[in-house]
Amino acid sequence: MDWTALWLSVRLAAATSLVLLAIGVPIAYWIVYSPRRWKVLVEAIVALPLVLPPTVLGFYVLIAIGPLSPVGRGYARLAGHGLPFTFEGLLVASVLYSLPFAVQPFSAEFASVDRRLLEASWSLGVSRLATFRRLVVPLSTRGLITGIVLSFAHTLGEFGVVLMVGGNLPGVTRTVSISIYDAVQSLDYRAASRTSLLLLVLSFVILTITYSLHRRVWIATER
């Protein structure tokens, strides 16, 4: 069992979920409440990783953060090293790859909030930010939990994107999915089986807890 790779994947999944919570909520709020007609383009861009092959997305991310890009050069000047084949590079790729798994549940839940409640809050002089914090967020707990957990579980099993952007550096960018691939390539099916089974059980437990919390929140809001 490659515990180092598993721990790296858990760290990456947790960091990705936190970043997506921070940037996914504003994006979802804007998509739901913005009057702009061209917001469908933003929705399409957010959903693109759902249909784009991971290797294609990984290739473009690698180019975008590489040493020849403004982003890559700027980061290298600040950090002293480039983004490709680092944990930070994996984080950037994972955030982009898992973006729809956070934004879409967030958006669906925000859209389900009764518009009349929002208008009543605004008519009482409550700011949009305060209305969002006091009204929209409590009523959208299910979607927020679902988005966070789906992002975590999706990142935990990434392969194509992380391989393209991070390579296979033990202890640095070698995730659990790459570890399984390496074990299969070396015909070590026992190690691959143990790691795969652990990942399967972990994913099942995460989804079971998510649906359980989702159901409890739903019952609580109905009361």
CYANA upper distance limits for C-alpha pairs under 8 A (distance plus 0.5 A):
  1 MET  CA    191 ALA  CA      6.52
  1 MET  CA    194 ARG  CA      7.30
  1 MET  CA    195 THR  CA      6.56
  2 ASP  CA      6 LEU  CA      6.94
  2 ASP  CA    176 VAL  CA      7.89
  2 ASP  CA    179 SER  CA      7.50
  2 ASP  CA    195 THR  CA      8.08
  3 TRP  CA      7 TRP  CA      6.52
  4 THR  CA      8 LEU  CA      6.66
  4 THR  CA    170 PRO  CA      8.46
  4 THR  CA    171 GLY  CA      6.65
  5 ALA  CA      9 SER  CA      6.71
  5 ALA  CA    170 PRO  CA      7.87
  5 ALA  CA    171 GLY  CA      7.13
  5 ALA  CA    174 ARG  CA      6.19
  5 ALA  CA    175 THR  CA      5.18
  5 ALA  CA    176 VAL  CA      5.29
  5 ALA  CA    179 SER  CA      7.21
  6 LEU  CA     10 VAL  CA      6.77
  6 LEU  CA    175 THR  CA      6.92
  6 LEU  CA    176 VAL  CA      5.43
  7 TRP  CA     11 ARG  CA      6.66
  8 LEU  CA     12 LEU  CA      6.59
  8 LEU  CA    171 GLY  CA      7.73
  8 LEU  CA    172 VAL  CA      8.16
  8 LEU  CA    173 THR  CA      8.11
  8 LEU  CA    174 ARG  CA      8.00
  8 LEU  CA    175 THR  CA      6.52
  8 LEU  CA    176 VAL  CA      8.18
  9 SER  CA     13 ALA  CA      6.50
  9 SER  CA    155 THR  CA      8.21
  9 SER  CA    156 LEU  CA      6.09
  9 SER  CA    175 THR  CA      5.67
  9 SER  CA    176 VAL  CA      6.56
 10 VAL  CA     14 ALA  CA      6.57
 10 VAL  CA    156 LEU  CA      6.95
 11 ARG  CA     15 ALA  CA      6.60
 12 LEU  CA     16 THR  CA      6.49
 12 LEU  CA     87 PHE  CA      8.31
 12 LEU  CA     90 LEU  CA      8.16
 12 LEU  CA     91 LEU  CA      6.94
 12 LEU  CA     94 SER  CA      8.49
 12 LEU  CA    155 THR  CA      7.82
 12 LEU  CA    156 LEU  CA      8.07
 13 ALA  CA     17 SER  CA      6.62
 13 ALA  CA    151 SER  CA      7.87
 13 ALA  CA    152 PHE  CA      5.28
 13 ALA  CA    153 ALA  CA      7.74
 13 ALA  CA    154 HIS  CA      8.46
 13 ALA  CA    155 THR  CA      5.59
 13 ALA  CA    156 LEU  CA      6.01
 14 ALA  CA     18 LEU  CA      6.83
 14 ALA  CA    152 PHE  CA      6.67
 15 ALA  CA     19 VAL  CA      6.74
 15 ALA  CA     91 LEU  CA      7.81
 16 THR  CA     20 LEU  CA      6.53
 16 THR  CA     91 LEU  CA      6.72
 16 THR  CA     94 SER  CA      6.90
 16 THR  CA     95 VAL  CA      6.02
 16 THR  CA    151 SER  CA      7.81
 16 THR  CA    152 PHE  CA      7.58
 16 THR  CA    155 THR  CA      7.91
 17 SER  CA     21 LEU  CA      6.60
 17 SER  CA     95 VAL  CA      8.45
 17 SER  CA    148 ILE  CA      6.03
 17 SER  CA    149 VAL  CA      8.06
 17 SER  CA    151 SER  CA      6.17
 17 SER  CA    152 PHE  CA      6.09
 18 LEU  CA     22 ALA  CA      6.87
 18 LEU  CA    148 ILE  CA      8.27
 19 VAL  CA     23 ILE  CA      6.74
 19 VAL  CA     24 GLY  CA      8.42
 19 VAL  CA     95 VAL  CA      7.67
 20 LEU  CA     24 GLY  CA      5.45
 20 LEU  CA     25 VAL  CA      8.24
 20 LEU  CA     95 VAL  CA      6.95
 20 LEU  CA     99 LEU  CA      7.16
 20 LEU  CA    102 ALA  CA      7.01
 20 LEU  CA    148 ILE  CA      8.13
 20 LEU  CA    151 SER  CA      8.33
 21 LEU  CA     25 VAL  CA      6.43
 21 LEU  CA    102 ALA  CA      7.85
 21 LEU  CA    148 ILE  CA      7.27
 22 ALA  CA     26 PRO  CA      8.03
 23 ILE  CA     27 ILE  CA      6.94
 24 GLY  CA     28 ALA  CA      6.45
 24 GLY  CA     99 LEU  CA      7.69
 24 GLY  CA    102 ALA  CA      6.74
 24 GLY  CA    103 VAL  CA      5.67
 24 GLY  CA    106 PHE  CA      8.05
 25 VAL  CA     29 TYR  CA      6.54
 25 VAL  CA    103 VAL  CA      7.40
 25 VAL  CA    106 PHE  CA      7.06
 26 PRO  CA     30 TRP  CA      6.60
 27 ILE  CA     31 ILE  CA      6.67
 27 ILE  CA    103 VAL  CA      7.50
 28 ALA  CA     32 VAL  CA      6.71
 28 ALA  CA    103 VAL  CA      5.91
 28 ALA  CA    104 GLN  CA      7.74
 28 ALA  CA    106 PHE  CA      6.39
 28 ALA  CA    107 SER  CA      5.22
 28 ALA  CA    110 PHE  CA      8.21
 29 TYR  CA     33 TYR  CA      6.54
 29 TYR  CA     34 SER  CA      8.37
 29 TYR  CA    106 PHE  CA      8.46
 29 TYR  CA    107 SER  CA      7.12
 29 TYR  CA    110 PHE  CA      7.42
 30 TRP  CA     34 SER  CA      5.63
 31 ILE  CA     39 LYS  CA      6.84
 31 ILE  CA     42 VAL  CA      8.25
 31 ILE  CA     43 GLU  CA      7.68
 31 ILE  CA    107 SER  CA      7.61
 32 VAL  CA    107 SER  CA      6.65
 32 VAL  CA    110 PHE  CA      7.41
 32 VAL  CA    111 ALA  CA      6.51
 34 SER  CA     39 LYS  CA      8.06
 38 TRP  CA     42 VAL  CA      7.92
 39 LYS  CA     43 GLU  CA      6.85
 40 VAL  CA     44 ALA  CA      6.62
 41 LEU  CA     45 ILE  CA      6.71
 42 VAL  CA     46 VAL  CA      6.64
 43 GLU  CA     47 ALA  CA      6.68
 44 ALA  CA     48 LEU  CA      6.48
 46 VAL  CA     99 LEU  CA      6.91
 46 VAL  CA    100 PRO  CA      6.08
 46 VAL  CA    103 VAL  CA      8.16
 47 ALA  CA     51 VAL  CA      8.17
 47 ALA  CA     99 LEU  CA      8.18
 47 ALA  CA    100 PRO  CA      5.70
 48 LEU  CA     52 LEU  CA      6.44
 48 LEU  CA    100 PRO  CA      8.46
 49 PRO  CA     53 PRO  CA      7.98
 49 PRO  CA     54 PRO  CA      7.98
 49 PRO  CA     57 LEU  CA      7.75
 49 PRO  CA     96 LEU  CA      8.05
 49 PRO  CA     97 TYR  CA      6.04
 49 PRO  CA     98 SER  CA      7.95
 49 PRO  CA     99 LEU  CA      8.29
 49 PRO  CA    100 PRO  CA      7.70
 50 LEU  CA    100 PRO  CA      7.70
 52 LEU  CA     56 VAL  CA      7.28
 52 LEU  CA     57 LEU  CA      7.12
 53 PRO  CA     57 LEU  CA      6.98
 54 PRO  CA     58 GLY  CA      6.41
 54 PRO  CA     97 TYR  CA      8.33
 54 PRO  CA    160 GLY  CA      5.63
 54 PRO  CA    161 VAL  CA      5.64
 55 THR  CA     59 PHE  CA      6.48
 55 THR  CA    160 GLY  CA      5.76
 55 THR  CA    161 VAL  CA      6.21
 55 THR  CA    164 MET  CA      7.04
 56 VAL  CA     60 TYR  CA      6.92
 57 LEU  CA     61 VAL  CA      6.64
 57 LEU  CA     97 TYR  CA      8.15
 57 LEU  CA    161 VAL  CA      7.22
 58 GLY  CA     62 LEU  CA      6.50
 58 GLY  CA     93 ALA  CA      7.41
 58 GLY  CA    160 GLY  CA      7.57
 58 GLY  CA    161 VAL  CA      4.96
 58 GLY  CA    162 VAL  CA      7.70
 58 GLY  CA    163 LEU  CA      8.47
 58 GLY  CA    164 MET  CA      5.77
 58 GLY  CA    165 VAL  CA      6.39
 59 PHE  CA     63 ILE  CA      6.81
 59 PHE  CA    161 VAL  CA      8.43
 59 PHE  CA    164 MET  CA      6.83
 59 PHE  CA    165 VAL  CA      7.82
 60 TYR  CA     64 ALA  CA      6.52
 61 VAL  CA     65 ILE  CA      6.65
 61 VAL  CA     93 ALA  CA      6.91
 61 VAL  CA    165 VAL  CA      7.65
 62 LEU  CA     66 GLY  CA      6.19
 62 LEU  CA     84 PRO  CA      7.01
 62 LEU  CA    164 MET  CA      7.69
 62 LEU  CA    165 VAL  CA      5.94
 63 ILE  CA     68 LEU  CA      8.30
 63 ILE  CA     69 SER  CA      7.59
 64 ALA  CA     69 SER  CA      6.32
 64 ALA  CA     71 VAL  CA      7.42
 64 ALA  CA     72 GLY  CA      7.66
 65 ILE  CA     69 SER  CA      6.61
 65 ILE  CA     70 PRO  CA      8.40
 65 ILE  CA     71 VAL  CA      6.11
 65 ILE  CA     72 GLY  CA      4.90
 65 ILE  CA     83 LEU  CA      6.67
 65 ILE  CA     84 PRO  CA      7.26
 65 ILE  CA     89 GLY  CA      8.21
 66 GLY  CA     71 VAL  CA      8.15
 66 GLY  CA     72 GLY  CA      5.42
 66 GLY  CA     73 ARG  CA      8.10
 66 GLY  CA     82 GLY  CA      7.70
 66 GLY  CA     83 LEU  CA      7.37
 66 GLY  CA     84 PRO  CA      6.80
 67 PRO  CA     72 GLY  CA      5.37
 67 PRO  CA     73 ARG  CA      5.88
 67 PRO  CA     76 ALA  CA      8.28
 67 PRO  CA     82 GLY  CA      7.18
 68 LEU  CA     72 GLY  CA      7.22
 68 LEU  CA     73 ARG  CA      7.23
 69 SER  CA     73 ARG  CA      6.66
 70 PRO  CA     74 GLY  CA      6.42
 71 VAL  CA     75 TYR  CA      6.61
 72 GLY  CA     76 ALA  CA      6.60
 72 GLY  CA     82 GLY  CA      6.74
 72 GLY  CA     83 LEU  CA      6.95
 73 ARG  CA     77 ARG  CA      6.76
 73 ARG  CA     82 GLY  CA      7.96
 74 GLY  CA     78 LEU  CA      6.94
 75 TYR  CA     79 ALA  CA      6.37
 75 TYR  CA     80 GLY  CA      8.18
 75 TYR  CA     81 HIS  CA      7.95
 75 TYR  CA     82 GLY  CA      7.02
 75 TYR  CA     83 LEU  CA      7.66
 76 ALA  CA     80 GLY  CA      5.46
 76 ALA  CA     81 HIS  CA      5.15
 76 ALA  CA     82 GLY  CA      5.23
 76 ALA  CA     83 LEU  CA      7.84
 77 ARG  CA     81 HIS  CA      7.92
 82 GLY  CA     86 THR  CA      8.29
 83 LEU  CA     88 GLU  CA      6.72
 83 LEU  CA     89 GLY  CA      5.18
 84 PRO  CA     89 GLY  CA      5.75
 84 PRO  CA     90 LEU  CA      8.29
 84 PRO  CA    165 VAL  CA      6.22
 84 PRO  CA    166 GLY  CA      6.54
 85 PHE  CA     89 GLY  CA      6.90
 85 PHE  CA     90 LEU  CA      7.94
 85 PHE  CA    165 VAL  CA      6.47
 85 PHE  CA    166 GLY  CA      4.33
 85 PHE  CA    167 GLY  CA      6.39
 85 PHE  CA    169 LEU  CA      8.18
 85 PHE  CA    172 VAL  CA      8.47
 85 PHE  CA    173 THR  CA      7.08
 86 THR  CA     90 LEU  CA      6.91
 86 THR  CA    166 GLY  CA      6.48
 86 THR  CA    172 VAL  CA      6.95
 86 THR  CA    173 THR  CA      6.73
 87 PHE  CA     91 LEU  CA      6.72
 87 PHE  CA    166 GLY  CA      7.89
 87 PHE  CA    172 VAL  CA      6.71
 87 PHE  CA    173 THR  CA      6.43
 88 GLU  CA     92 VAL  CA      6.90
 89 GLY  CA     93 ALA  CA      6.83
 89 GLY  CA    165 VAL  CA      7.15
 89 GLY  CA    166 GLY  CA      7.27
 90 LEU  CA     94 SER  CA      6.45
 90 LEU  CA    162 VAL  CA      6.38
 90 LEU  CA    165 VAL  CA      6.84
 90 LEU  CA    166 GLY  CA      6.37
 90 LEU  CA    173 THR  CA      7.73
 91 LEU  CA     95 VAL  CA      6.56
 92 VAL  CA     96 LEU  CA      6.95
 93 ALA  CA     97 TYR  CA      6.57
 93 ALA  CA    161 VAL  CA      7.19
 93 ALA  CA    162 VAL  CA      7.54
 93 ALA  CA    165 VAL  CA      7.61
 94 SER  CA     98 SER  CA      6.43
 94 SER  CA    155 THR  CA      6.87
 94 SER  CA    158 GLU  CA      8.50
 94 SER  CA    161 VAL  CA      7.96
 94 SER  CA    162 VAL  CA      7.90
 95 VAL  CA     99 LEU  CA      6.23
 97 TYR  CA    161 VAL  CA      8.11
 98 SER  CA    102 ALA  CA      7.44
 98 SER  CA    151 SER  CA      6.19
 98 SER  CA    154 HIS  CA      7.22
 98 SER  CA    155 THR  CA      7.21
 99 LEU  CA    103 VAL  CA      6.62
 99 LEU  CA    151 SER  CA      8.14
100 PRO  CA    104 GLN  CA      6.01
101 PHE  CA    105 PRO  CA      7.39
101 PHE  CA    147 GLY  CA      6.40
101 PHE  CA    150 LEU  CA      6.52
101 PHE  CA    151 SER  CA      6.07
101 PHE  CA    154 HIS  CA      8.42
102 ALA  CA    106 PHE  CA      6.77
102 ALA  CA    144 LEU  CA      8.35
102 ALA  CA    146 THR  CA      8.29
102 ALA  CA    147 GLY  CA      4.59
102 ALA  CA    148 ILE  CA      6.66
102 ALA  CA    150 LEU  CA      7.57
102 ALA  CA    151 SER  CA      6.47
103 VAL  CA    107 SER  CA      6.43
103 VAL  CA    147 GLY  CA      7.53
104 GLN  CA    108 ALA  CA      6.59
104 GLN  CA    147 GLY  CA      8.12
105 PRO  CA    109 GLU  CA      6.71
105 PRO  CA    143 GLY  CA      5.56
105 PRO  CA    144 LEU  CA      7.48
105 PRO  CA    146 THR  CA      7.10
105 PRO  CA    147 GLY  CA      5.87
106 PHE  CA    110 PHE  CA      6.66
106 PHE  CA    140 SER  CA      8.09
106 PHE  CA    143 GLY  CA      5.65
106 PHE  CA    144 LEU  CA      6.19
106 PHE  CA    147 GLY  CA      6.91
107 SER  CA    111 ALA  CA      6.54
108 ALA  CA    112 SER  CA      6.90
108 ALA  CA    143 GLY  CA      7.71
109 GLU  CA    113 VAL  CA      7.41
109 GLU  CA    140 SER  CA      5.82
109 GLU  CA    142 ARG  CA      7.86
109 GLU  CA    143 GLY  CA      5.65
109 GLU  CA    144 LEU  CA      8.37
110 PHE  CA    136 VAL  CA      7.21
110 PHE  CA    140 SER  CA      6.64
113 VAL  CA    117 LEU  CA      8.28
113 VAL  CA    136 VAL  CA      7.28
113 VAL  CA    139 LEU  CA      7.32
113 VAL  CA    140 SER  CA      8.06
114 ASP  CA    118 LEU  CA      7.55
115 ARG  CA    119 GLU  CA      6.80
116 ARG  CA    120 ALA  CA      6.53
117 LEU  CA    121 SER  CA      6.74
118 LEU  CA    122 TRP  CA      6.71
118 LEU  CA    131 THR  CA      7.53
118 LEU  CA    135 LEU  CA      8.26
119 GLU  CA    123 SER  CA      6.48
120 ALA  CA    124 LEU  CA      6.89
121 SER  CA    125 GLY  CA      7.36
121 SER  CA    126 VAL  CA      6.18
121 SER  CA    131 THR  CA      6.98
122 TRP  CA    126 VAL  CA      5.63
122 TRP  CA    127 SER  CA      6.91
122 TRP  CA    128 ARG  CA      7.48
122 TRP  CA    131 THR  CA      7.91
126 VAL  CA    130 ALA  CA      6.82
126 VAL  CA    131 THR  CA      6.72
127 SER  CA    131 THR  CA      6.52
128 ARG  CA    132 PHE  CA      6.54
129 LEU  CA    133 ARG  CA      6.70
130 ALA  CA    134 ARG  CA      6.38
130 ALA  CA    135 LEU  CA      8.46
131 THR  CA    135 LEU  CA      5.83
131 THR  CA    136 VAL  CA      7.19
132 PHE  CA    136 VAL  CA      5.15
132 PHE  CA    137 VAL  CA      6.56
133 ARG  CA    137 VAL  CA      6.02
133 ARG  CA    138 PRO  CA      8.14
134 ARG  CA    138 PRO  CA      7.18
135 LEU  CA    139 LEU  CA      6.85
136 VAL  CA    140 SER  CA      6.54
137 VAL  CA    141 THR  CA      6.84
139 LEU  CA    221 THR  CA      8.10
140 SER  CA    144 LEU  CA      6.82
141 THR  CA    145 ILE  CA      6.60
141 THR  CA    217 VAL  CA      7.77
142 ARG  CA    146 THR  CA      6.61
142 ARG  CA    213 LEU  CA      8.42
142 ARG  CA    214 HIS  CA      5.88
142 ARG  CA    217 VAL  CA      6.89
142 ARG  CA    218 TRP  CA      7.69
143 GLY  CA    147 GLY  CA      6.49
144 LEU  CA    148 ILE  CA      6.68
145 ILE  CA    149 VAL  CA      6.65
145 ILE  CA    210 THR  CA      7.71
145 ILE  CA    214 HIS  CA      7.96
146 THR  CA    150 LEU  CA      6.43
146 THR  CA    210 THR  CA      7.11
146 THR  CA    214 HIS  CA      7.94
147 GLY  CA    151 SER  CA      6.53
148 ILE  CA    152 PHE  CA      6.75
149 VAL  CA    153 ALA  CA      6.61
149 VAL  CA    206 ILE  CA      7.81
149 VAL  CA    207 LEU  CA      8.14
149 VAL  CA    210 THR  CA      7.41
150 LEU  CA    154 HIS  CA      6.37
151 SER  CA    155 THR  CA      6.54
152 PHE  CA    156 LEU  CA      6.64
153 ALA  CA    157 GLY  CA      7.30
153 ALA  CA    203 SER  CA      6.79
153 ALA  CA    206 ILE  CA      7.91
154 HIS  CA    158 GLU  CA      7.07
156 LEU  CA    176 VAL  CA      8.32
157 GLY  CA    176 VAL  CA      7.99
157 GLY  CA    177 SER  CA      6.42
157 GLY  CA    199 LEU  CA      8.50
158 GLU  CA    162 VAL  CA      7.02
158 GLU  CA    177 SER  CA      7.06
159 PHE  CA    163 LEU  CA      6.45
159 PHE  CA    177 SER  CA      6.21
159 PHE  CA    178 ILE  CA      6.83
160 GLY  CA    164 MET  CA      6.73
161 VAL  CA    165 VAL  CA      6.72
162 VAL  CA    166 GLY  CA      5.79
162 VAL  CA    167 GLY  CA      7.39
162 VAL  CA    173 THR  CA      8.17
162 VAL  CA    175 THR  CA      8.36
163 LEU  CA    167 GLY  CA      5.12
163 LEU  CA    168 ASN  CA      7.12
163 LEU  CA    178 ILE  CA      7.80
166 GLY  CA    173 THR  CA      5.79
166 GLY  CA    174 ARG  CA      8.16
167 GLY  CA    173 THR  CA      6.96
167 GLY  CA    174 ARG  CA      7.70
168 ASN  CA    173 THR  CA      6.26
168 ASN  CA    174 ARG  CA      5.26
168 ASN  CA    175 THR  CA      8.43
168 ASN  CA    178 ILE  CA      7.70
169 LEU  CA    173 THR  CA      5.55
169 LEU  CA    174 ARG  CA      5.69
170 PRO  CA    174 ARG  CA      5.53
174 ARG  CA    178 ILE  CA      6.60
174 ARG  CA    179 SER  CA      7.18
175 THR  CA    179 SER  CA      6.76
176 VAL  CA    180 ILE  CA      6.77
176 VAL  CA    195 THR  CA      8.20
177 SER  CA    181 TYR  CA      6.87
178 ILE  CA    182 ASP  CA      6.64
179 SER  CA    183 ALA  CA      6.71
179 SER  CA    192 ALA  CA      8.37
180 ILE  CA    184 VAL  CA      6.81
180 ILE  CA    191 ALA  CA      8.15
180 ILE  CA    192 ALA  CA      5.45
180 ILE  CA    195 THR  CA      7.18
180 ILE  CA    196 SER  CA      7.47
181 TYR  CA    185 GLN  CA      6.65
181 TYR  CA    192 ALA  CA      8.07
182 ASP  CA    186 SER  CA      6.70
183 ALA  CA    187 LEU  CA      6.67
183 ALA  CA    188 ASP  CA      5.46
183 ALA  CA    189 TYR  CA      7.02
183 ALA  CA    191 ALA  CA      6.90
183 ALA  CA    192 ALA  CA      5.89
184 VAL  CA    188 ASP  CA      6.16
184 VAL  CA    189 TYR  CA      6.25
184 VAL  CA    192 ALA  CA      6.65
188 ASP  CA    192 ALA  CA      6.93
189 TYR  CA    193 SER  CA      6.32
190 ARG  CA    194 ARG  CA      6.75
191 ALA  CA    195 THR  CA      6.73
192 ALA  CA    196 SER  CA      6.41
193 SER  CA    197 LEU  CA      6.46
194 ARG  CA    198 LEU  CA      6.73
195 THR  CA    199 LEU  CA      6.69
196 SER  CA    200 LEU  CA      6.56
197 LEU  CA    201 VAL  CA      6.63
198 LEU  CA    202 LEU  CA      6.53
199 LEU  CA    203 SER  CA      6.53
200 LEU  CA    204 PHE  CA      6.65
201 VAL  CA    205 VAL  CA      6.62
202 LEU  CA    206 ILE  CA      6.67
203 SER  CA    207 LEU  CA      6.72
204 PHE  CA    208 THR  CA      6.54
205 VAL  CA    209 ILE  CA      6.62
206 ILE  CA    210 THR  CA      6.64
207 LEU  CA    211 TYR  CA      6.65
208 THR  CA    212 SER  CA      6.61
209 ILE  CA    213 LEU  CA      6.59
210 THR  CA    214 HIS  CA      6.42
211 TYR  CA    215 ARG  CA      6.53
212 SER  CA    216 ARG  CA      6.78
213 LEU  CA    217 VAL  CA      6.56
214 HIS  CA    218 TRP  CA      6.64
215 ARG  CA    219 ILE  CA      6.70
216 ARG  CA    220 ALA  CA      6.60
217 VAL  CA    221 THR  CA      6.61
218 TRP  CA    222 GLU  CA      6.66
219 ILE  CA    223 ARG  CA      6.89
